[in-house]
Amino acid sequence: MWSGLLIAIALFFIFVKFTKAREGTGKMITRFDGVVKVFIQWSGWYKDKNGDVVTGGPQRRWYGGLRVWLGTPWDKTYTYNLRFHSIEEIEGKRVPVYHEIKNADYVQLRPDRYWRKSLEVETKDGQFPDIEWLVGMRSINPEKTIFKAPSNWVENALTELEPTLRQYGRTKNLDKLLNLTREQIWKDIGNDRAIQIVLKDEWGIKIDEQEIGILNVILPPEYQKALAAESKAKMEAKAVQTKAEIEAIARAAETIGTVIEMMARARGKKPEEIQKEIDDDPKLKAEFLSLSKNLLIRKLGMESGSRVDIGVEGAEGIERLILNSLAAWQRMPMGPTGEAKKEKPEEKPEGEKPAKEETKEEKEKKEEENEIEKGKLFFEKRVKEAKEQED
């Protein structure tokens, strides 16, 4: 009796085999190097008659990942070496991390993302950046993945995908490449032969939709220098523009203040009173701003060395006189004492022919200058009278 019990116990441990499988993985049992069983442990998924892992399986088993079968002493769990790069966040940065799992006894069924770096990918505009890709893939047929795909299935699947990724890079300019989304990439290469035929149908490896993305684009050194130079030029241009805007605002404020002060002196009032009159009368304010704009434009012309157009369209009376006089005064070259410089007549060398008779334009210009001089004298007189009235 006891011998029979011992024999039964011995036979049980010889022929009854058991193993456990982690959630989201598959495990294969071999006998004399041939597959005899494939266990799937993934809630809601099961293995169909073709060996593909599909949805529709039981949600949970009461025994969890435990698997028991009647086998032989030669049955064993298949193991292999697995190498891949994943992306992990270290100190706030997403960096690739290398993994090497020796004697791995499972096949990944649930999706996972793997890192791949393509070196010196030629773009459409002739640049050669390095591109870091993130590819989400999984095994949908463990037997094909292990025994039909080349060994170390993750690395070899990414190697098979490499030509497709490089060819895709050649269709995009570098600027476009920097802004590609997963949706755009999948739309362009999702039906590629390497993805749908080789990986999925032949090797049992599926890349899920929109699971190819660009993690990083490492620009060539010369391109980085060009971008830095461009950025510096933009900053300098912005600084120049800002300075010009500040100067323009200051110049405008100075011009408007000058006009108000001149009108106040000419009318024997305070600048505050003139300012109040302008603010209280919308029509007068519009005319004043128009006149100030006209003067500002002419002042800019004077500062740049241009000939001043002293026309003051829209101005009447004393405003016209003030603007004409101010323009004339600003236009005249001033010496260190503030007095107008008298241009020294050019000495004519002996034998030089006398100057030609003045043209019509020269006469008009001279008459215009005389008119300005008269306006300047009149303006000085009025300012002097206003000052005497104040005293």
FENUR-V228386 format. One record per residue. PSI is psi in whole degrees, 0 to 359 (999 if undefined). D_LAST is the distance of its C-alpha to the last C-alpha in whole Angstrom. Layout:
((PSI:D_LAST) (PSI:D_LAST))
This chain:
((310:142) (326:139) (322:140) (320:139) (319:136) (321:135) (319:135) (317:133) (319:130) (316:131) (325:131) (312:128) (339:126) (319:127) (341:127) (118:124) (153:121) (154:117) (176:113) (147:110) (139:107) (152:103) (134:101) (16:100) (166:103) (153:106) (139:109) (140:112) (129:116) (156:118) (120:121) (45:123) (17:119) (143:119) (128:117) (335:119) (146:116) (118:113) (137:111) (125:108) (90:106) (111:103) (128:102) (0:102) (153:104) (170:107) (122:109) (185:111) (340:114) (358:112) (4:111) (143:107) (117:105) (164:104) (161:103) (3:105) (177:107) (145:107) (311:104) (146:105) (142:109) (335:110) (7:111) (232:108) (10:108) (134:111) (133:114) (138:118) (160:120) (112:124) (209:124) (168:126) (345:126) (2:124) (138:121) (158:118) (132:114) (135:113) (156:110) (169:108) (133:105) (128:101) (140:98) (166:95) (133:91) (173:89) (127:85) (152:84) (117:81) (118:80) (43:77) (3:75) (141:77) (114:79) (150:82) (139:85) (129:88) (136:92) (138:95) (112:98) (112:101) (140:104) (43:107) (130:105) (25:107) (167:105) (133:104) (121:100) (323:100) (155:97) (143:94) (156:92) (137:89) (147:90) (139:88) (136:88) (123:87) (122:87) (136:86) (61:84) (124:84) (125:83) (173:81) (327:80) (18:77) (18:79) (162:78) (68:81) (160:79) (136:82) (129:82) (122:83) (152:85) (121:86) (121:89) (118:90) (166:94) (163:97) (132:101) (359:103) (91:106) (322:107) (317:110) (317:108) (320:105) (321:108) (346:111) (326:109) (157:106) (157:106) (155:106) (69:103) (327:102) (308:98) (318:97) (329:100) (317:98) (326:95) (320:96) (328:98) (340:94) (311:92) (324:93) (317:92) (319:88) (319:88) (323:89) (321:86) (329:84) (345:84) (357:83) (142:80) (158:77) (318:75) (319:72) (321:74) (327:77) (342:74) (16:74) (140:77) (165:78) (322:82) (316:82) (317:81) (314:84) (322:87) (327:86) (323:86) (7:89) (333:91) (16:94) (148:94) (319:98) (325:98) (314:96) (326:99) (301:102) (302:102) (308:100) (304:101) (318:104) (320:106) (353:105) (31:104) (123:100) (132:98) (115:94) (159:92) (139:90) (32:86) (24:87) (117:86) (162:83) (119:81) (319:80) (145:78) (116:77) (112:77) (151:75) (149:76) (318:74) (327:73) (322:72) (319:70) (319:68) (318:67) (320:66) (318:64) (319:62) (317:61) (319:60) (318:58) (320:57) (320:56) (318:54) (318:52) (321:51) (321:50) (318:48) (318:46) (317:46) (317:44) (318:42) (321:41) (319:40) (316:38) (322:36) (319:36) (317:34) (319:32) (320:31) (317:31) (319:28) (318:26) (313:26) (317:26) (322:23) (317:21) (314:22) (317:20) (319:17) (318:17) (323:18) (315:15) (319:13) (330:15) (1:15) (33:11) (172:13) (151:13) (325:17) (324:19) (319:18) (318:19) (320:22) (319:23) (319:24) (316:26) (328:28) (342:29) (105:30) (322:33) (315:33) (323:29) (318:30) (317:33) (319:31) (315:28) (324:31) (317:33) (320:30) (321:29) (319:33) (318:33) (321:30) (318:32) (317:35) (327:33) (320:32) (320:35) (321:37) (320:34) (333:35) (1:39) (9:38) (161:39) (133:38) (132:35) (110:36) (9:33) (137:34) (72:32) (131:35) (343:33) (146:30) (155:28) (228:25) (327:22) (319:24) (317:26) (318:24) (312:22) (319:25) (317:27) (318:24) (317:24) (318:28) (317:28) (316:25) (330:27) (330:30) (132:30) (132:31) (144:29) (186:30) (336:29) (0:26) (359:25) (148:26) (137:28) (141:32) (124:34) (132:37) (126:40) (142:42) (136:46) (128:48) (128:51) (154:55) (143:57) (356:59) (145:57) (148:57) (153:54) (151:51) (161:52) (143:51) (140:48) (175:49) (318:47) (322:45) (322:44) (317:42) (321:41) (319:39) (320:38) (321:37) (317:35) (322:33) (319:32) (320:30) (317:29) (320:27) (318:26) (321:24) (316:23) (320:21) (320:20) (315:19) (323:17) (316:15) (321:14) (320:12) (318:11) (318:10) (321:9) (321:6) (324:5) (322:5) (322:4) (999:0))
